[in-house]
Structure formats: C-alpha cells, structure tokens
Amino acid sequence: MKSLNPLNTIDPMVWFLGDEDVKERLAKVSRIVSQTKNKKVIQQIFYETLEPIQDRLPWPFKVLFYSGRLSPKLLAKELDFGFRLFAGRFIAGNDIPSIAKGINAYHKMGSTGSAANIDVLGDAVLSEKEAEEYVAYYMHVFQELPRYLLPGVDVSASIKISAAFSQISPTRPEYSADVICERFDPFFAYMHKRGSHIYLDALEKDYREIQLLVFKRFYRKYGDTAANVLQSYFIDSADIQEELIREKADVGAELLNRLVMGAYHLFEQLTAELRNWQTPVHLKKENTVRNFCELWLRGIAGGLSMISGTNNARLLVFALRNGAKEIQLIFGMGEPYAEVLNHYHVPNRFYRPILLTKSYAQGIGYLLRRVEDITGIESYLRMLYYHRNEELNMFEKGIKDFVQHGGLQ
C-alpha cells in the first residue's frame, strides 16, 4: 500500500487527504495566491491561515514559514512557484509548444498511444470581449498545434457554451443558442474539414436546454463533428438521452455521447436548496453509478456511440465490455489506467485542460474540483491512492479478460 503520511511526502495531493481542516486552509491560500499580486496580502493570509496548523503540514512549509518572515516578496515568489508546479499536474499548459509537447509524450505511450481532448478552462465570462477571446482562442490553438504535433496525433476539443456568451440566459434559450452558434460556427466548420470532433461539455442544470439546442443545430449541420456530453448524476438524464437517440435516427450520422458522472454535485444541491426546488441530482453515489450503467446500456441499444468519461475503474471495465467506442481519462488523474490500456492496445484519450492566459487564476476552480475528486470521502481516485495495487490489479485483470475474449478486434 502507498505511504500516505502527509508529513513525509512532497506529493501535494496527499496533503489534502485525511484532514478536512488542512484541505480547506490550503485551498483558501491557493485561491489567494492565484488571484492577487499584493505580496503583503499574500503574507498575511498565509500566516493567518496556516500558522495555527503548521505542526500538521509537511516539511516544505517549514521553509516557507522561515522565508516568509524574511521577505513578503520571497514568500510570494515561492508560493507562486509551488502553485504553478501543483497546477501543472492537472493543467496541460498555456502556450502552444508546451501543450503540444505533453500531447506528443502521451502519444508515444504503448503501441496505440493516447489521443487528446483539449478544453480551454473557463465556465463563464463577464464581458463580450472575454467571450469573443474564448472562442477565438480555440481556432488559434487548433490552427497552430499541427506545426508542433507528431504525425498521426488525434486531437479533439471540448467547449463550454456558457463561456461563449456573457449574457447567456435560461429564460432566453433560443436567442442564447443563436448567438453561441454564430460565434462557434467557424470553428465547427474548421474542425469538420479536419475530420475532428467537438464535445459540448457538461454544464449546470440552468444551461442544459441551451446546450441541447446548440448541439442539435451543429449535429444537423456538421454531423459527428458535434459530440454530446451527458451527466449521470442528473435524475432526468434518461429523458435527454432519448432525445439524442431520436436525433440520431432522424439525422443518421454517428452520434458521440460521452457519459460522465457529473462535476457540480454540491453546487446543484445548494442551488436547488436556495431556490426551494427539488434537487435535480442523485444524492447517493450508488444511484449515480446505477444511472450511469442504465444510460450506457440504453445508449448502446439506441445506436449512440458511447464514450466513457469516468474515473471509476469498475465502470471503465463495464463500459469496454458493453461496446465503448473510446475511453477518456483526465490528465493528472488517469495515467495509471492509461498505462494498462496502452499495454493491451485499448484506445484512450486524455482530457487536457489548458489556459487562455498566463495567470492560473482562470483555472483555480478546476484545480479545486480536482482536489475534491481525489480527496472526497467517496472518491474512486481516493481508493486508488489508498489501495493502488489492489485497484490497478483489479482493473488490469478486467482489461486483460476483455481483450482475451475478443474485445476491440
């Protein structure tokens, strides 16, 4: 079993395990460091937040406590450096050469290699200028990447429609869809010509109607260039999937449907509570898992090309045994699974989030979600940390059995 004593390791993820108070305090400091350049404010927050628990922090913080007394500037510089190292574990870059370098490295893994799915981080924008920059950056990235990529590298995109229009509104779904489609149409046309896919990434409940409208328009115009993402933690996901199945029957083109567990569970619960609405998500993880399996089997039966986007090793094996077109993994989290998949020549693709700017403030929300993914009490990746050998042995046994019985021939 992997050692998990946080005082004896420099793996930042382990620091967040086992002590909820430490996790919350480190998250608070991370937010401040990423969003302000005021060195005295950083120094003040650092000591106010972490000094009361310094005996529960790993040894690198002893250096920070010492240097911070000497100079706020030195402390801010060291924290920024450490934060960027931590962010680099989950964010795949913020310039074209570094993004391409990481993709090329994973492409060389095994005989099949790992494909890539690029997502520019940012769930929302405050102005139309930001929205236009968000959309334009996708075109820039995908036009420039081929200059740096190895031959044969397969790269798709994930987009969030909520970042393409600062005035997106669930009360004006048709108008919101009009604006978003107009802005993203050149990118879809470009990717269609390349033969690549664009996933309309998962969003909170308020924007799901708009997301479905945008997907249908692009799917009817560009076929399988448009790909959908469905969250199994929503109670009504089966209704949306039935619409997708009908859409597939009408249009005829392949319809890619990436099935994920869901990324905004607590947000959806709290929002429903504040509005005095019925909670739209399953409250128990086992119900989300059950819904995942039911949605998967119904999607396959309905003619959808199902793609797994979960970190649950058992669900990954389930997906492969039940007709998965592809396995998608999260950069910084799915590498142990990718090694097994590549060894057995099972196609996989890494979801690789990137930044629009040099500042990591844009990605802090994503980073903290990844922390929760790994350290949450019900997290499957927490299980991988605590029982790495057992989990990977189980996963490899399932993949080996799948391949030996003729899978993915």
VMD Tcl script that draws the C-alpha trace (Angstrom):
set ca {
  {0.00 0.00 0.00}
  {1.24 3.50 -0.86}
  {2.52 5.53 2.10}
  {0.11 8.34 2.91}
  {1.83 10.11 5.79}
  {1.44 13.76 4.66}
  {4.42 14.84 6.78}
  {6.79 12.57 4.83}
  {5.80 13.27 1.22}
  {6.07 16.13 -1.23}
  {3.08 14.93 -3.27}
  {0.62 17.84 -2.81}
  {-2.45 15.64 -3.29}
  {-1.54 13.63 -0.21}
  {-1.51 16.83 1.86}
  {-5.23 17.17 1.17}
  {-6.05 13.63 2.29}
  {-7.25 12.72 5.75}
  {-7.56 16.20 7.32}
  {-10.51 18.29 6.15}
  {-9.31 21.38 8.01}
  {-5.89 21.25 6.32}
  {-7.57 20.76 2.94}
  {-9.82 23.81 3.38}
  {-6.97 26.03 4.57}
  {-4.66 25.03 1.74}
  {-7.47 25.63 -0.74}
  {-8.01 29.12 0.70}
  {-4.32 30.01 0.36}
  {-4.29 28.62 -3.20}
  {-7.19 30.88 -4.19}
  {-5.48 33.96 -2.76}
  {-2.08 33.24 -4.33}
  {-3.66 32.73 -7.75}
  {-5.77 35.89 -7.69}
  {-3.68 38.69 -6.16}
  {-0.25 40.17 -6.69}
  {-0.26 42.06 -3.40}
  {2.65 40.43 -1.57}
  {1.70 41.76 1.85}
  {-1.83 40.40 1.49}
  {-0.38 37.02 0.49}
  {1.92 37.06 3.52}
  {-0.93 37.98 5.87}
  {-3.29 35.29 4.54}
  {-0.52 32.68 4.58}
  {0.28 33.15 8.27}
  {-3.30 33.73 9.43}
  {-4.50 30.61 7.65}
  {-1.65 28.13 8.02}
  {0.29 29.06 11.14}
  {-2.37 27.56 13.50}
  {-1.88 24.16 11.81}
  {1.83 24.30 10.97}
  {2.55 21.16 13.00}
  {0.20 19.22 10.67}
  {1.82 20.46 7.46}
  {4.62 18.67 5.54}
  {8.24 19.75 5.77}
  {8.32 22.10 2.71}
  {6.13 24.53 4.64}
  {8.83 24.95 7.29}
  {10.94 26.66 4.64}
  {8.02 28.90 3.70}
  {7.34 29.93 7.30}
  {11.01 30.91 7.67}
  {11.39 32.77 4.35}
  {8.06 34.49 4.79}
  {9.33 36.21 7.91}
  {12.35 37.47 5.98}
  {10.51 38.89 2.98}
  {6.89 39.03 1.72}
  {8.32 39.20 -1.81}
  {10.28 35.98 -1.34}
  {7.27 34.19 0.17}
  {5.01 35.28 -2.70}
  {7.57 34.11 -5.24}
  {7.97 30.71 -3.57}
  {4.21 30.22 -3.24}
  {3.66 31.17 -6.87}
  {6.33 28.68 -7.95}
  {4.81 25.92 -5.82}
  {1.30 26.69 -7.01}
  {2.38 26.51 -10.65}
  {4.02 23.14 -10.04}
  {0.80 21.90 -8.45}
  {-1.34 23.37 -11.24}
  {0.89 21.75 -13.84}
  {-0.22 18.36 -12.57}
  {-3.78 18.97 -13.79}
  {-3.49 21.78 -16.37}
  {-1.79 20.84 -19.61}
  {-0.27 24.23 -20.46}
  {-0.95 27.79 -21.53}
  {1.14 28.06 -24.70}
  {1.15 26.04 -27.90}
  {4.62 24.44 -27.62}
  {4.07 23.17 -24.06}
  {0.58 21.89 -24.89}
  {1.94 20.03 -27.94}
  {4.90 18.64 -26.01}
  {2.60 16.97 -23.48}
  {0.32 15.57 -26.17}
  {3.28 14.14 -28.09}
  {4.64 12.47 -24.97}
  {1.36 10.66 -24.30}
  {1.00 9.76 -27.97}
  {4.20 7.72 -27.66}
  {2.82 5.62 -24.79}
  {2.46 1.97 -25.79}
  {1.70 0.87 -29.33}
  {-1.69 2.56 -29.55}
  {-0.76 5.84 -27.84}
  {-3.17 8.23 -26.15}
  {-5.20 10.74 -28.14}
  {-6.05 14.16 -26.69}
  {-9.11 16.26 -25.99}
  {-8.39 19.95 -25.38}
  {-10.57 22.19 -23.21}
  {-9.87 25.90 -22.65}
  {-10.69 26.42 -18.98}
  {-13.41 28.89 -18.07}
  {-17.07 28.16 -17.34}
  {-18.30 31.75 -17.63}
  {-17.25 35.20 -18.81}
  {-18.04 38.71 -17.58}
  {-17.95 40.56 -20.90}
  {-18.49 40.04 -24.60}
  {-14.80 40.80 -25.16}
  {-13.87 37.83 -22.95}
  {-16.42 35.64 -24.73}
  {-15.02 36.51 -28.15}
  {-11.46 35.86 -26.93}
  {-12.53 32.47 -25.56}
  {-13.99 31.38 -28.91}
  {-11.09 32.83 -30.95}
  {-8.52 31.02 -28.81}
  {-9.90 27.63 -29.86}
  {-9.34 28.45 -33.52}
  {-5.86 29.76 -32.74}
  {-4.87 26.64 -30.79}
  {-6.14 24.15 -33.36}
  {-4.65 26.04 -36.30}
  {-1.23 26.27 -34.66}
  {-0.99 22.84 -32.96}
  {-0.32 20.80 -36.14}
  {3.02 22.60 -36.53}
  {4.23 21.04 -33.28}
  {2.46 17.67 -33.15}
  {3.82 14.32 -34.25}
  {2.23 12.81 -37.38}
  {-0.99 10.95 -36.73}
  {-1.86 12.57 -33.40}
  {-5.63 12.71 -32.90}
  {-6.82 15.84 -31.07}
  {-10.46 16.75 -30.38}
  {-11.94 19.72 -28.50}
  {-14.28 20.32 -25.58}
  {-16.13 23.63 -25.37}
  {-18.35 25.26 -22.77}
  {-21.15 27.25 -24.38}
  {-21.55 29.35 -21.20}
  {-18.14 30.95 -21.87}
  {-19.07 31.94 -25.43}
  {-21.78 34.46 -24.48}
  {-21.66 36.69 -21.40}
  {-25.44 37.21 -21.50}
  {-26.42 33.55 -21.81}
  {-29.78 33.10 -20.09}
  {-32.02 30.10 -19.43}
  {-35.01 32.44 -19.88}
  {-33.93 33.13 -23.49}
  {-32.75 29.74 -24.73}
  {-33.34 30.28 -28.46}
  {-31.62 33.67 -28.53}
  {-28.71 32.37 -26.46}
  {-28.33 29.43 -28.82}
  {-28.43 31.79 -31.84}
  {-25.52 33.88 -30.53}
  {-23.44 30.88 -29.44}
  {-23.91 29.05 -32.73}
  {-22.98 32.12 -34.75}
  {-19.77 32.53 -32.75}
  {-18.69 28.91 -32.81}
  {-19.74 28.11 -36.38}
  {-16.34 28.95 -37.98}
  {-14.61 26.64 -35.50}
  {-17.07 23.81 -36.20}
  {-16.58 24.31 -39.94}
  {-12.80 24.14 -39.49}
  {-12.94 21.00 -37.33}
  {-15.43 19.38 -39.71}
  {-12.99 19.88 -42.58}
  {-10.25 18.29 -40.46}
  {-12.46 15.34 -39.51}
  {-12.23 16.14 -35.78}
  {-14.82 16.21 -33.01}
  {-16.03 18.96 -30.69}
  {-17.66 17.92 -27.40}
  {-20.22 20.27 -25.88}
  {-19.01 19.88 -22.34}
  {-21.20 19.28 -19.30}
  {-22.81 22.28 -17.62}
  {-25.04 23.04 -14.65}
  {-28.78 22.42 -14.96}
  {-29.65 26.04 -15.83}
  {-27.93 25.79 -19.23}
  {-28.80 22.25 -20.26}
  {-31.69 23.29 -22.52}
  {-29.44 25.74 -24.35}
  {-26.70 23.13 -24.58}
  {-29.08 20.64 -26.20}
  {-30.31 23.28 -28.67}
  {-26.76 24.17 -29.68}
  {-25.79 20.52 -30.01}
  {-28.79 19.71 -32.24}
  {-28.07 22.62 -34.56}
  {-24.43 21.72 -35.00}
  {-25.14 17.99 -35.26}
  {-27.67 18.59 -38.04}
  {-25.22 20.84 -39.88}
  {-21.89 19.09 -39.28}
  {-22.83 15.53 -38.30}
  {-20.46 13.74 -35.94}
  {-18.18 16.77 -35.67}
  {-20.61 17.75 -32.88}
  {-20.41 15.42 -29.87}
  {-22.50 15.44 -26.71}
  {-21.63 15.09 -23.00}
  {-24.20 13.63 -20.60}
  {-24.06 13.59 -16.78}
  {-25.40 10.54 -14.96}
  {-25.91 12.35 -11.65}
  {-28.90 14.22 -13.09}
  {-32.15 12.41 -12.36}
  {-33.61 13.33 -15.77}
  {-30.60 12.41 -17.91}
  {-32.54 9.50 -19.42}
  {-35.01 11.98 -20.95}
  {-32.20 13.92 -22.63}
  {-30.64 10.71 -23.92}
  {-33.94 9.68 -25.50}
  {-33.89 12.98 -27.39}
  {-30.39 12.17 -28.58}
  {-31.49 8.73 -29.76}
  {-34.36 10.30 -31.73}
  {-31.96 12.88 -33.18}
  {-29.60 10.11 -34.27}
  {-32.46 8.30 -36.01}
  {-33.52 11.49 -37.84}
  {-30.07 12.70 -38.95}
  {-28.37 9.34 -39.45}
  {-24.81 10.48 -38.71}
  {-22.81 8.87 -35.92}
  {-23.64 10.49 -32.59}
  {-20.86 10.50 -30.00}
  {-22.13 10.62 -26.42}
  {-19.56 10.95 -23.64}
  {-21.06 9.76 -20.36}
  {-19.65 11.24 -17.15}
  {-20.72 11.09 -13.52}
  {-21.01 14.87 -13.07}
  {-18.86 17.78 -11.94}
  {-21.09 20.18 -9.97}
  {-22.85 17.94 -7.46}
  {-22.66 20.20 -4.40}
  {-23.44 23.30 -6.48}
  {-26.63 21.72 -7.84}
  {-27.74 20.69 -4.36}
  {-27.14 24.12 -2.83}
  {-28.74 25.97 -5.74}
  {-31.88 23.83 -5.50}
  {-32.00 24.36 -1.74}
  {-31.72 28.15 -2.07}
  {-34.50 28.18 -4.68}
  {-36.63 25.75 -2.69}
  {-36.67 23.44 -5.71}
  {-36.48 19.69 -5.90}
  {-32.86 18.54 -6.02}
  {-32.09 17.64 -9.67}
  {-29.23 15.24 -8.90}
  {-28.95 11.86 -7.23}
  {-27.88 12.36 -3.62}
  {-26.27 8.93 -3.25}
  {-23.30 7.90 -5.33}
  {-24.62 4.39 -5.82}
  {-27.69 5.85 -7.57}
  {-25.44 7.90 -9.87}
  {-23.47 4.73 -10.68}
  {-26.67 2.78 -11.33}
  {-27.92 5.54 -13.60}
  {-24.58 5.53 -15.44}
  {-24.98 1.82 -16.21}
  {-28.62 2.18 -17.28}
  {-27.84 5.18 -19.50}
  {-24.90 3.35 -21.02}
  {-26.86 0.24 -21.96}
  {-29.78 2.28 -23.31}
  {-27.40 4.45 -25.34}
  {-25.78 1.41 -26.93}
  {-29.17 -0.13 -27.67}
  {-30.34 3.18 -29.15}
  {-27.45 3.36 -31.60}
  {-25.32 6.00 -29.88}
  {-21.54 5.75 -29.90}
  {-20.88 5.70 -26.16}
  {-17.66 7.10 -24.71}
  {-16.70 6.63 -21.07}
  {-15.58 9.68 -19.10}
  {-15.38 8.30 -15.57}
  {-12.53 7.62 -13.12}
  {-14.28 4.58 -11.68}
  {-12.15 1.56 -12.66}
  {-15.10 -0.83 -12.45}
  {-17.22 1.38 -14.71}
  {-14.35 1.63 -17.19}
  {-14.27 -2.17 -17.47}
  {-18.10 -2.23 -17.66}
  {-18.01 0.31 -20.49}
  {-15.48 -1.68 -22.51}
  {-17.42 -4.90 -22.06}
  {-20.54 -3.13 -23.29}
  {-19.50 -1.56 -26.55}
  {-17.43 1.52 -25.63}
  {-16.13 3.37 -28.65}
  {-13.44 5.02 -26.56}
  {-12.20 5.55 -23.02}
  {-11.49 9.14 -21.98}
  {-9.32 9.91 -18.95}
  {-8.49 13.11 -17.07}
  {-4.96 14.49 -17.32}
  {-3.25 14.27 -13.96}
  {-5.60 11.56 -12.70}
  {-5.96 8.81 -15.28}
  {-2.32 7.99 -16.02}
  {-2.26 4.68 -14.07}
  {-5.25 3.48 -16.09}
  {-3.70 4.65 -19.38}
  {-0.60 2.54 -18.80}
  {-2.78 -0.56 -18.53}
  {-4.96 0.39 -21.51}
  {-1.96 1.10 -23.73}
  {-0.32 -2.16 -22.73}
  {-3.38 -4.05 -24.00}
  {-3.79 -1.79 -27.07}
  {-7.08 -0.27 -25.89}
  {-7.69 3.19 -27.45}
  {-7.92 6.02 -24.95}
  {-7.94 9.79 -24.95}
  {-6.80 12.27 -22.32}
  {-8.96 15.26 -21.45}
  {-6.33 18.02 -21.30}
  {-7.47 21.40 -19.91}
  {-5.44 24.43 -20.96}
  {-5.40 28.10 -20.02}
  {-6.15 31.14 -22.14}
  {-3.79 33.38 -20.16}
  {-0.51 33.14 -18.26}
  {-2.42 33.55 -14.99}
  {-3.51 30.39 -13.19}
  {-6.40 32.28 -11.56}
  {-8.55 31.21 -14.51}
  {-8.04 27.58 -13.57}
  {-8.38 27.71 -9.77}
  {-11.97 26.44 -9.79}
  {-10.97 23.48 -11.92}
  {-7.96 22.72 -9.73}
  {-10.02 22.71 -6.54}
  {-12.59 20.41 -8.16}
  {-9.78 18.01 -9.00}
  {-8.65 18.14 -5.37}
  {-12.17 17.25 -4.28}
  {-12.34 14.48 -6.89}
  {-9.29 12.82 -5.38}
  {-9.78 13.55 -1.69}
  {-13.56 13.28 -1.30}
  {-14.62 10.50 1.04}
  {-16.48 8.66 -1.77}
  {-13.85 9.33 -4.43}
  {-12.74 6.43 -6.61}
  {-9.36 8.12 -7.01}
  {-9.03 8.24 -3.23}
  {-9.39 4.47 -3.36}
  {-6.61 4.39 -5.97}
  {-4.36 6.31 -3.58}
  {-5.07 4.12 -0.57}
  {-5.25 0.79 -2.39}
  {-3.23 1.42 -5.54}
  {-2.01 -2.13 -6.11}
  {-5.39 -3.73 -5.41}
  {-7.28 -1.26 -7.65}
  {-4.84 -1.49 -10.55}
  {-4.66 -5.28 -10.32}
  {-8.45 -5.46 -10.46}
  {-8.51 -3.04 -13.40}
  {-5.79 -4.87 -15.32}
  {-7.50 -8.22 -14.74}
  {-10.72 -6.82 -16.17}
  {-8.98 -5.30 -19.22}
  {-6.95 -8.46 -19.87}
  {-10.07 -10.61 -19.70}
  {-11.89 -8.22 -22.03}
  {-9.11 -8.32 -24.64}
  {-8.62 -12.09 -24.41}
  {-12.31 -12.59 -25.18}
  {-12.07 -10.66 -28.43}
  {-12.63 -7.08 -27.31}
  {-11.78 -4.26 -29.76}
  {-10.61 -6.53 -32.56}
}
mol new
graphics top color blue
foreach p $ca { graphics top sphere $p radius 0.5 }
foreach p [lrange $ca 0 end-1] q [lrange $ca 1 end] { graphics top cylinder $p $q radius 0.2 }
display resetview
